[in-house]
Amino acid sequence: MSINRNSIAVLFLVLGSMVLIGYLVVRESRTKRPEQIAVTTAGYVEMCLTCHKDEKLDPAHDAMVVGCSPCHLGDPMAIDKEKAHQGMALNPGDLRVVEKTCGTEGCHPADIHKVKNSLMATNRGILATLLYYWGEAETQDGDFSVEQLLESGETSLALDYFRKLCATCHLWKQKNDLPGAPAFFNEKGGGCSACHYILPEGVRRLTVTDFEPEAARDATGAEGAEKKKPHPYIIKKVPEENCIRCHNRSGRIGISYTGIFEAEGYGTPYEKGHLSSKRLPGDRFYLEIAEDVHHKKGMACIDCHTRDEIMGDGTSYAHYEEQLEISCEGCHSRQPGKTRKGKDMTNIRQEGDSFVLIGKNDGVKRPLNPPKNEACEYPPHKRLTCEACHSTWVPQCYGCHAKRDARETHLDKLTLEETPGWWEEGRSYIRYEQPMLGVWEDEVVIVTPGCQDVVTLIDEEGKIEGGFNRFTMAAINPHTTQREGRTCKDCHATPKTVGLGTGTVWKEDGQWHFSPVDQGVETVAGRTVGFDAFVTIDGEPLQHGSRSSLRPFNRDELKRILRVGLCLECHTSYDDPAFRNYDPKKPCPVYKEP
């Protein structure tokens, strides 16, 4: 009996071996082996190159030099497609994998910590300020980040608003993660790839002014998904299109820089009886007005903005002004070339007695002109920032009406899940002319609505369950710099510019008076405030400042500013002898003030 058992065991062993050998023979016969082992110029085995022969990359990341796996991971030794692609990272710049890709030794290890702590990755200032405005935080300097929200899943009313309406502009967003959304939105994010990613020459990429009808989108939101996309280039010469992909909402500085103003939703001027074809993503109509003089000269965003300012220097700053390095004086001063933080600007050179700025993308030398003695260094203007005079327009979006309806769901852009609460956002009106001025610490700056929140909450039965409002004016450099500054009357004789709002200002019996056009809305505090009014004629603030040190002009400042406006009927220019030793207390010998 034992002999039979042993015989059966041997038989099964032989049969099993034959089956295994047969399987291996069949698999071997079906396996396509390359004629030779693929090796990079550095001597590393990279079997990926046996299949990916036609990928054309930028010189710094040439596949024959770098290979594929240092960036995309996977198994470079495998000859089987499935095994080779296991653990592969489609986008090496994604902040979820970047330590294993861009941040490895020999590549860019010092930059990963900086990028992850930058404001473009954390959204710290946006989150902290929103929570503070909406009464969910005691300070607007709190330490928040998108990464924390991704890990914790934390939410609240303010965070729900951020997750659903704001969370497409940060470096943690993954590319092509919004099904059915325009390709322009889907291409946002991607970590390092958000900035350093471009398509090869001859391949068109959607820009902010390319209107993409919903019918033209495929299921993934990317145009032409059925076609094989060319491998992108990873470059250090970041084009302005990559910056504008995010900087086209809120302050809208990206599109303002190029001379694009998001207009009202009327779709005018009409084209052959139909709505204007000039639309931004989200079906927003636009008008073309004065572009920034730097853009007109062909300058890209990175010609001014420095590496540490954009990518971060490793510090988690609370607000943009803390991370900001550049200033107008960095270029337009007697000795240019230093940032606000005392760092050298790498693309400014002295040639003879003058200085030039060298374009980081195009290499063009552009002369740097010092400020004009007569106007820019005029003593009464010593508090004025450059943009206060030279930015002649700014987007002014009045009344941010946000409604949350608990009866419907909305896509959470962080979790990519539909959750209860549909947010809808609108505005009262938008304008661009006569930028308003205010005082930030000891400087006169441009301010714009930011934001004038009017929040309405709808419960699950469709009834209004509550709401609140908070009117705020925010300081901004609108990136609409013009060669010629604003006229004297535009500041000293225009009530909207000084913060009173659109209307009529006059002096009578020694007292200043103002009659507004905008009759205002009633706030939850029971006071009536005009959307474009920052201050009363008596110097009483009507709206919050976006920082504790940002305020409107006070009563004495308003009186001094407006008094000069009376003089401008006769003395039309700052270089008039009447203004050389101007004394606001000295009466005019010719004109009797009201």
QUIKA-V721262 format. One record per pair of residues at least 24 apart in sequence whose ideal C-beta (glycine too) atoms are under 8 Angstrom apart, sorted by sequence separation. I is the first residue (numbers start at 0). GAP is how many residues later the second one is. D is the distance in Angstrom with one decimal. If there is no record, write none. Layout:
BEGIN
i->{I & I}
gap->{GAP & GAP}
d->{D & D}
END
This chain:
BEGIN
i->{39 & 40 & 47 & 72 & 120 & 121 & 133 & 145 & 181 & 183 & 261 & 262 & 330 & 400 & 448 & 449 & 512 & 559 & 566 & 39 & 41 & 120 & 121 & 130 & 132 & 146 & 254 & 260 & 399 & 400 & 447 & 448 & 511 & 565 & 39 & 47 & 94 & 120 & 145 & 183 & 259 & 260 & 303 & 330 & 400 & 446 & 447 & 449 & 39 & 72 & 130 & 133 & 202 & 259 & 260 & 303 & 399 & 400 & 446 & 565 & 47 & 72 & 129 & 130 & 183 & 259 & 260 & 398 & 446 & 447 & 46 & 49 & 71 & 182 & 258 & 259 & 397 & 398 & 445 & 446 & 500 & 45 & 46 & 50 & 70 & 181 & 199 & 258 & 308 & 396 & 397 & 398 & 444 & 445 & 447 & 501 & 562 & 44 & 46 & 69 & 70 & 115 & 129 & 198 & 199 & 254 & 258 & 397 & 444 & 445 & 500 & 43 & 44 & 46 & 126 & 129 & 199 & 247 & 258 & 335 & 397 & 444 & 445 & 500 & 504 & 198 & 199 & 207 & 247 & 257 & 258 & 305 & 396 & 397 & 499 & 500 & 69 & 179 & 182 & 185 & 197 & 198 & 206 & 256 & 257 & 395 & 498 & 499 & 126 & 181 & 185 & 186 & 196 & 197 & 256 & 307 & 394 & 395 & 437 & 439 & 498 & 499 & 47 & 125 & 129 & 180 & 184 & 185 & 196 & 204 & 207 & 255 & 258 & 331 & 333 & 395 & 495 & 498 & 499 & 46 & 69 & 179 & 196 & 197 & 206 & 207 & 256 & 257 & 305 & 330 & 331 & 332 & 394 & 435 & 437 & 497 & 499 & 182 & 195 & 256 & 331 & 332 & 393 & 122 & 179 & 181 & 182 & 192 & 195 & 305 & 331 & 392 & 395 & 125 & 178 & 180 & 182 & 195 & 207 & 305 & 392 & 395 & 178 & 179 & 192 & 197 & 393 & 178 & 195 & 392 & 122 & 177 & 194 & 391 & 434 & 122 & 175 & 197 & 256 & 302 & 390 & 33 & 175 & 196 & 32 & 122 & 175 & 207 & 511 & 31 & 122 & 194 & 207 & 253 & 511 & 30 & 121 & 193 & 194 & 30 & 120 & 387 & 399 & 119 & 120 & 398 & 511 & 119 & 120 & 193 & 208 & 396 & 397 & 399 & 401 & 403 & 405 & 406 & 94 & 193 & 207 & 393 & 395 & 396 & 399 & 401 & 402 & 403 & 405 & 446 & 468 & 470 & 117 & 394 & 395 & 398 & 399 & 400 & 401 & 402 & 403 & 404 & 405 & 406 & 498 & 302 & 331 & 393 & 396 & 397 & 399 & 401 & 402 & 403 & 405 & 406 & 436 & 468 & 498 & 239 & 390 & 398 & 400 & 402 & 406 & 468 & 497 & 506 & 114 & 302 & 382 & 387 & 433 & 467 & 187 & 302 & 327 & 328 & 387 & 466 & 504 & 186 & 187 & 242 & 298 & 301 & 302 & 327 & 384 & 386 & 387 & 470 & 499 & 299 & 301 & 327 & 382 & 383 & 384 & 386 & 405 & 498 & 506 & 239 & 298 & 299 & 382 & 383 & 384 & 433 & 435 & 436 & 470 & 497 & 183 & 238 & 239 & 297 & 299 & 382 & 384 & 435 & 436 & 437 & 472 & 237 & 299 & 433 & 434 & 435 & 436 & 237 & 433 & 435 & 497 & 237 & 297 & 497 & 236 & 210 & 297 & 210 & 298 & 453 & 210 & 208 & 210 & 211 & 296 & 491 & 492 & 120 & 472 & 474 & 490 & 491 & 208 & 470 & 471 & 472 & 473 & 474 & 207 & 210 & 470 & 471 & 472 & 473 & 474 & 491 & 492 & 207 & 470 & 471 & 472 & 491 & 119 & 469 & 471 & 474 & 492 & 94 & 95 & 114 & 473 & 487 & 488 & 491 & 94 & 114 & 168 & 208 & 472 & 451 & 472 & 488 & 93 & 168 & 487 & 393 & 448 & 90 & 394 & 509 & 90 & 393 & 487 & 509 & 392 & 487 & 508 & 390 & 393 & 487 & 506 & 507 & 390 & 392 & 446 & 506 & 390 & 391 & 505 & 390 & 101 & 386 & 390 & 391 & 386 & 389 & 390 & 451 & 384 & 389 & 97 & 389 & 391 & 97 & 386 & 389 & 391 & 95 & 385 & 389 & 93 & 94 & 184 & 388 & 389 & 435 & 437 & 449 & 92 & 93 & 94 & 183 & 388 & 92 & 435 & 446 & 90 & 92 & 93 & 181 & 90 & 91 & 92 & 181 & 91 & 92 & 430 & 90 & 289 & 388 & 428 & 92 & 289 & 427 & 446 & 92 & 288 & 439 & 444 & 437 & 439 & 440 & 439 & 374 & 439 & 438 & 437 & 438 & 437 & 438 & 437 & 438 & 194 & 437 & 436 & 438 & 238 & 398 & 236 & 237 & 236 & 119 & 260 & 398 & 261 & 397 & 260 & 397 & 395 & 255 & 255 & 255 & 92 & 251 & 288 & 55 & 250 & 263 & 263 & 262 & 261 & 144 & 260 & 60 & 60 & 142 & 55 & 56 & 59 & 55 & 57 & 59 & 142 & 54 & 56 & 57 & 59 & 141 & 56 & 57 & 140 & 139 & 140 & 139 & 291 & 293 & 291 & 292 & 290 & 291 & 292 & 119 & 127 & 128 & 289 & 291 & 292 & 120 & 117 & 119 & 123 & 124 & 289 & 117 & 118 & 123 & 124 & 380 & 113 & 117 & 121 & 123 & 124 & 116 & 124 & 114 & 115 & 377 & 113 & 114 & 116 & 250 & 113 & 116 & 118 & 113 & 116 & 250 & 374 & 379 & 110 & 113 & 118 & 249 & 373 & 112 & 118 & 373 & 379 & 118 & 117 & 255 & 256 & 250 & 252 & 255 & 256 & 252 & 255 & 250 & 252 & 253 & 252 & 250 & 318 & 177 & 177 & 164 & 177 & 176 & 172 & 160 & 160 & 159 & 166 & 167 & 163 & 166 & 156 & 163 & 165 & 166 & 163 & 162 & 163 & 162 & 162 & 162 & 163 & 164 & 159 & 163 & 164 & 159 & 152 & 160 & 159 & 149 & 148 & 145 & 156 & 132 & 133 & 132 & 133 & 134 & 133 & 133 & 132 & 132 & 128}
gap->{24 & 24 & 24 & 24 & 24 & 24 & 24 & 24 & 24 & 24 & 24 & 24 & 24 & 24 & 24 & 24 & 24 & 24 & 24 & 25 & 25 & 25 & 25 & 25 & 25 & 25 & 25 & 25 & 25 & 25 & 25 & 25 & 25 & 25 & 26 & 26 & 26 & 26 & 26 & 26 & 26 & 26 & 26 & 26 & 26 & 26 & 26 & 26 & 27 & 27 & 27 & 27 & 27 & 27 & 27 & 27 & 27 & 27 & 27 & 27 & 28 & 28 & 28 & 28 & 28 & 28 & 28 & 28 & 28 & 28 & 29 & 29 & 29 & 29 & 29 & 29 & 29 & 29 & 29 & 29 & 29 & 30 & 30 & 30 & 30 & 30 & 30 & 30 & 30 & 30 & 30 & 30 & 30 & 30 & 30 & 30 & 30 & 31 & 31 & 31 & 31 & 31 & 31 & 31 & 31 & 31 & 31 & 31 & 31 & 31 & 31 & 32 & 32 & 32 & 32 & 32 & 32 & 32 & 32 & 32 & 32 & 32 & 32 & 32 & 32 & 33 & 33 & 33 & 33 & 33 & 33 & 33 & 33 & 33 & 33 & 33 & 34 & 34 & 34 & 34 & 34 & 34 & 34 & 34 & 34 & 34 & 34 & 34 & 35 & 35 & 35 & 35 & 35 & 35 & 35 & 35 & 35 & 35 & 35 & 35 & 35 & 35 & 36 & 36 & 36 & 36 & 36 & 36 & 36 & 36 & 36 & 36 & 36 & 36 & 36 & 36 & 36 & 36 & 36 & 37 & 37 & 37 & 37 & 37 & 37 & 37 & 37 & 37 & 37 & 37 & 37 & 37 & 37 & 37 & 37 & 37 & 37 & 38 & 38 & 38 & 38 & 38 & 38 & 39 & 39 & 39 & 39 & 39 & 39 & 39 & 39 & 39 & 39 & 40 & 40 & 40 & 40 & 40 & 40 & 40 & 40 & 40 & 41 & 41 & 41 & 41 & 41 & 42 & 42 & 42 & 43 & 43 & 43 & 43 & 43 & 44 & 44 & 44 & 44 & 44 & 44 & 45 & 45 & 45 & 46 & 46 & 46 & 46 & 46 & 47 & 47 & 47 & 47 & 47 & 47 & 48 & 48 & 48 & 48 & 49 & 49 & 49 & 49 & 50 & 50 & 50 & 50 & 51 & 51 & 51 & 51 & 51 & 51 & 51 & 51 & 51 & 51 & 51 & 52 & 52 & 52 & 52 & 52 & 52 & 52 & 52 & 52 & 52 & 52 & 52 & 52 & 52 & 53 & 53 & 53 & 53 & 53 & 53 & 53 & 53 & 53 & 53 & 53 & 53 & 53 & 54 & 54 & 54 & 54 & 54 & 54 & 54 & 54 & 54 & 54 & 54 & 54 & 54 & 54 & 55 & 55 & 55 & 55 & 55 & 55 & 55 & 55 & 55 & 56 & 56 & 56 & 56 & 56 & 56 & 57 & 57 & 57 & 57 & 57 & 57 & 57 & 58 & 58 & 58 & 58 & 58 & 58 & 58 & 58 & 58 & 58 & 58 & 58 & 59 & 59 & 59 & 59 & 59 & 59 & 59 & 59 & 59 & 59 & 60 & 60 & 60 & 60 & 60 & 60 & 60 & 60 & 60 & 60 & 60 & 61 & 61 & 61 & 61 & 61 & 61 & 61 & 61 & 61 & 61 & 61 & 62 & 62 & 62 & 62 & 62 & 62 & 63 & 63 & 63 & 63 & 64 & 64 & 64 & 65 & 66 & 66 & 67 & 67 & 67 & 68 & 69 & 69 & 69 & 69 & 69 & 69 & 70 & 70 & 70 & 70 & 70 & 71 & 71 & 71 & 71 & 71 & 71 & 72 & 72 & 72 & 72 & 72 & 72 & 72 & 72 & 72 & 73 & 73 & 73 & 73 & 73 & 74 & 74 & 74 & 75 & 75 & 76 & 76 & 76 & 76 & 76 & 76 & 76 & 77 & 77 & 77 & 77 & 77 & 79 & 79 & 79 & 80 & 80 & 80 & 82 & 82 & 83 & 83 & 83 & 84 & 84 & 84 & 84 & 85 & 85 & 85 & 86 & 86 & 86 & 86 & 86 & 87 & 87 & 87 & 87 & 88 & 88 & 88 & 89 & 90 & 90 & 90 & 90 & 91 & 91 & 91 & 91 & 92 & 92 & 93 & 93 & 93 & 94 & 94 & 94 & 94 & 95 & 95 & 95 & 96 & 96 & 96 & 96 & 96 & 96 & 96 & 96 & 97 & 97 & 97 & 97 & 97 & 98 & 98 & 98 & 99 & 99 & 99 & 99 & 100 & 100 & 100 & 100 & 101 & 101 & 101 & 102 & 102 & 102 & 102 & 103 & 103 & 103 & 103 & 104 & 104 & 105 & 105 & 107 & 107 & 108 & 109 & 110 & 110 & 111 & 112 & 112 & 113 & 113 & 114 & 114 & 115 & 115 & 116 & 118 & 122 & 122 & 123 & 123 & 124 & 126 & 132 & 132 & 133 & 133 & 134 & 134 & 136 & 137 & 138 & 139 & 141 & 143 & 143 & 144 & 144 & 165 & 166 & 167 & 168 & 171 & 171 & 172 & 173 & 173 & 174 & 174 & 174 & 175 & 175 & 175 & 175 & 176 & 176 & 176 & 176 & 176 & 177 & 177 & 177 & 178 & 178 & 179 & 187 & 187 & 188 & 188 & 189 & 189 & 189 & 190 & 190 & 190 & 190 & 190 & 190 & 191 & 192 & 192 & 192 & 192 & 192 & 193 & 193 & 193 & 193 & 193 & 194 & 194 & 194 & 194 & 194 & 195 & 195 & 196 & 196 & 196 & 197 & 197 & 197 & 197 & 198 & 198 & 198 & 199 & 199 & 199 & 199 & 199 & 200 & 200 & 200 & 200 & 200 & 201 & 201 & 201 & 202 & 204 & 205 & 222 & 222 & 223 & 223 & 223 & 223 & 224 & 224 & 225 & 225 & 225 & 226 & 227 & 228 & 233 & 235 & 237 & 238 & 239 & 240 & 241 & 243 & 244 & 245 & 245 & 246 & 246 & 247 & 247 & 247 & 247 & 248 & 249 & 249 & 250 & 251 & 252 & 257 & 258 & 259 & 259 & 260 & 261 & 262 & 262 & 263 & 264 & 265 & 268 & 300 & 318 & 319 & 320 & 321 & 333 & 334 & 336 & 337 & 339 & 417}
d->{6.1 & 5.3 & 7.8 & 7.2 & 7.5 & 6.2 & 4.2 & 4.9 & 7.6 & 6.8 & 5.4 & 4.8 & 8.0 & 6.9 & 6.4 & 3.0 & 6.4 & 5.1 & 7.8 & 6.2 & 7.9 & 6.9 & 7.1 & 7.7 & 7.9 & 6.2 & 7.2 & 6.2 & 6.8 & 4.5 & 7.0 & 7.4 & 5.3 & 7.2 & 7.0 & 7.0 & 6.7 & 7.4 & 4.7 & 7.1 & 5.1 & 4.9 & 8.0 & 6.1 & 6.5 & 4.4 & 6.2 & 7.1 & 4.7 & 6.3 & 5.1 & 8.0 & 5.5 & 7.6 & 7.6 & 7.6 & 6.1 & 7.3 & 6.3 & 6.4 & 5.8 & 6.9 & 5.1 & 7.5 & 6.6 & 6.3 & 5.2 & 5.3 & 5.6 & 5.1 & 5.8 & 7.5 & 7.6 & 6.3 & 5.7 & 7.9 & 6.5 & 3.1 & 7.0 & 6.9 & 4.8 & 5.0 & 6.1 & 7.4 & 5.5 & 4.7 & 5.2 & 5.8 & 7.8 & 5.3 & 4.9 & 7.2 & 4.7 & 5.6 & 7.4 & 5.7 & 7.9 & 6.4 & 6.3 & 7.3 & 7.7 & 7.2 & 7.2 & 6.5 & 7.7 & 7.3 & 5.9 & 5.4 & 7.8 & 7.1 & 4.3 & 7.5 & 6.2 & 5.6 & 7.7 & 6.0 & 7.4 & 6.6 & 3.0 & 5.5 & 6.9 & 8.0 & 6.2 & 3.6 & 7.2 & 5.6 & 6.1 & 7.6 & 7.6 & 5.6 & 7.3 & 6.3 & 4.9 & 7.2 & 6.3 & 7.6 & 6.9 & 7.9 & 7.1 & 7.4 & 6.3 & 7.4 & 5.4 & 7.0 & 7.6 & 6.5 & 7.3 & 7.8 & 6.4 & 6.5 & 4.3 & 8.0 & 5.0 & 5.2 & 4.7 & 7.3 & 6.6 & 4.7 & 6.4 & 5.0 & 3.6 & 6.6 & 6.5 & 7.3 & 7.9 & 7.6 & 7.3 & 5.7 & 7.7 & 7.3 & 5.1 & 7.3 & 7.1 & 6.5 & 5.7 & 6.6 & 6.2 & 4.4 & 7.6 & 6.7 & 7.5 & 6.3 & 6.5 & 5.8 & 7.5 & 7.1 & 7.7 & 5.6 & 7.1 & 5.0 & 6.5 & 6.5 & 6.0 & 7.2 & 6.9 & 8.0 & 6.2 & 6.0 & 5.2 & 5.3 & 6.2 & 7.1 & 6.6 & 7.9 & 7.1 & 6.6 & 5.2 & 7.6 & 5.9 & 6.9 & 5.4 & 4.5 & 7.6 & 6.7 & 6.4 & 4.4 & 4.8 & 6.8 & 5.2 & 7.8 & 6.0 & 7.6 & 6.3 & 5.6 & 7.5 & 6.5 & 4.3 & 5.9 & 6.5 & 6.6 & 7.8 & 5.6 & 5.0 & 7.5 & 7.0 & 7.9 & 5.9 & 7.4 & 7.6 & 6.8 & 6.2 & 6.9 & 6.6 & 7.2 & 6.2 & 7.9 & 5.4 & 7.4 & 7.2 & 7.8 & 4.9 & 5.3 & 6.1 & 7.9 & 6.4 & 7.0 & 7.7 & 6.9 & 7.6 & 7.4 & 6.3 & 5.8 & 7.5 & 6.6 & 4.2 & 7.7 & 6.2 & 5.4 & 6.4 & 7.6 & 6.9 & 7.8 & 5.4 & 4.3 & 6.4 & 7.5 & 7.6 & 6.9 & 7.8 & 7.6 & 7.5 & 5.8 & 5.1 & 5.7 & 5.4 & 7.1 & 7.6 & 7.5 & 6.1 & 7.7 & 8.0 & 6.9 & 7.6 & 6.9 & 5.9 & 5.2 & 5.4 & 4.8 & 4.9 & 4.6 & 5.3 & 4.4 & 5.4 & 5.7 & 4.3 & 6.6 & 7.3 & 5.3 & 7.9 & 6.3 & 6.7 & 7.4 & 7.7 & 6.6 & 4.7 & 7.9 & 6.9 & 5.5 & 5.9 & 7.9 & 5.9 & 6.2 & 7.4 & 6.6 & 6.1 & 5.7 & 5.8 & 7.5 & 6.8 & 5.5 & 7.8 & 5.0 & 6.8 & 5.6 & 5.5 & 5.5 & 7.8 & 7.7 & 5.9 & 7.9 & 6.5 & 6.5 & 6.0 & 4.5 & 8.0 & 5.1 & 7.4 & 3.9 & 5.2 & 7.2 & 5.7 & 5.7 & 7.8 & 6.9 & 7.0 & 7.4 & 6.4 & 7.6 & 6.3 & 5.7 & 8.0 & 7.9 & 7.2 & 5.0 & 6.5 & 6.8 & 5.7 & 4.8 & 5.2 & 5.7 & 6.3 & 5.8 & 7.8 & 6.1 & 7.0 & 6.5 & 5.2 & 7.2 & 4.9 & 4.9 & 7.8 & 6.1 & 6.4 & 6.3 & 5.3 & 7.3 & 7.8 & 4.7 & 7.0 & 7.7 & 6.9 & 7.3 & 5.4 & 5.6 & 5.6 & 5.2 & 6.6 & 7.1 & 7.8 & 6.4 & 6.7 & 7.7 & 7.1 & 7.6 & 4.0 & 7.2 & 7.7 & 7.1 & 6.1 & 5.6 & 7.6 & 8.0 & 5.2 & 7.9 & 7.1 & 6.8 & 6.8 & 7.4 & 6.0 & 7.2 & 7.7 & 6.2 & 5.9 & 7.8 & 4.1 & 4.5 & 6.1 & 3.6 & 7.1 & 4.4 & 3.5 & 6.8 & 6.6 & 7.1 & 6.7 & 3.9 & 7.8 & 6.7 & 5.6 & 5.5 & 5.9 & 5.9 & 8.0 & 7.3 & 7.6 & 7.5 & 6.9 & 6.1 & 5.5 & 6.8 & 4.2 & 7.3 & 7.3 & 6.2 & 7.5 & 5.5 & 6.2 & 7.4 & 5.5 & 6.5 & 7.1 & 7.2 & 7.2 & 7.6 & 5.9 & 3.8 & 7.1 & 7.5 & 7.3 & 6.9 & 7.1 & 7.2 & 6.3 & 6.3 & 6.6 & 5.3 & 4.9 & 5.3 & 6.8 & 4.4 & 7.7 & 6.5 & 7.3 & 4.7 & 5.3 & 4.8 & 5.8 & 4.9 & 6.8 & 4.9 & 7.3 & 7.6 & 7.9 & 5.8 & 5.6 & 7.8 & 7.9 & 6.3 & 6.8 & 8.0 & 5.8 & 7.9 & 7.7 & 5.1 & 6.3 & 4.1 & 6.1 & 4.0 & 7.6 & 7.5 & 6.4 & 5.7 & 5.4 & 4.9 & 8.0 & 4.5 & 5.5 & 4.2 & 6.3 & 7.8 & 5.4 & 3.4 & 7.4 & 5.1 & 7.3 & 7.7 & 3.4 & 7.8 & 7.5 & 7.3 & 7.8 & 5.6 & 6.8 & 8.0 & 7.7 & 7.0 & 6.7 & 5.9 & 7.2 & 7.1 & 6.7 & 7.9 & 7.8 & 7.0 & 6.8 & 4.8 & 6.1 & 6.4 & 4.7 & 7.3 & 6.1 & 5.4 & 6.3 & 7.3 & 5.2 & 6.4 & 7.4 & 7.1 & 7.4 & 7.6 & 6.9 & 7.7 & 6.5 & 7.7 & 4.5 & 7.8 & 7.4 & 5.4 & 6.4 & 3.9 & 6.5 & 6.3 & 7.5 & 7.9 & 7.2 & 6.2 & 7.8 & 4.6 & 7.0 & 6.4 & 7.4 & 6.9 & 6.1 & 7.2 & 6.7 & 7.7 & 5.2 & 7.9 & 5.3 & 6.8 & 7.3 & 5.9 & 7.1 & 6.7 & 4.0 & 7.9 & 7.8 & 4.5 & 6.6 & 5.9 & 8.0 & 7.9 & 7.6 & 5.8 & 4.5 & 7.7 & 7.7 & 8.0 & 5.4 & 6.4 & 5.6 & 5.3 & 7.9 & 5.1 & 5.8 & 7.5 & 6.5 & 7.8 & 6.8 & 7.8 & 5.2 & 7.6 & 7.5 & 7.8 & 6.4 & 7.7 & 6.2 & 5.9 & 7.3 & 7.3 & 6.1 & 7.9 & 7.5 & 3.0 & 6.3 & 6.2 & 4.4 & 5.3 & 6.0 & 5.4 & 8.0 & 5.6 & 5.5 & 6.0 & 5.8 & 7.6 & 4.3 & 6.4 & 6.2 & 6.0 & 4.5 & 7.3 & 6.3 & 7.7 & 6.3 & 4.8 & 7.9 & 7.7 & 7.2 & 5.5 & 6.1 & 5.6 & 6.8 & 5.5 & 7.1 & 5.4 & 4.2 & 8.0 & 7.6 & 5.2 & 7.3 & 7.4 & 5.1 & 5.5 & 6.3 & 7.7 & 4.3 & 7.4 & 7.8 & 7.6 & 7.3 & 7.9 & 7.9 & 6.1 & 7.3 & 6.6 & 7.4 & 7.4 & 7.8 & 5.4 & 4.6 & 3.8 & 7.4 & 6.6 & 8.0 & 5.3 & 6.0 & 4.7 & 6.5 & 6.0 & 5.3 & 7.7 & 7.5 & 5.4 & 7.7 & 5.1 & 6.2 & 5.7 & 7.2 & 5.9 & 7.6 & 5.8 & 5.8 & 7.2 & 7.9 & 7.7 & 7.4 & 6.5 & 7.6 & 7.5 & 7.6 & 7.4 & 5.4 & 6.7 & 7.3}
END
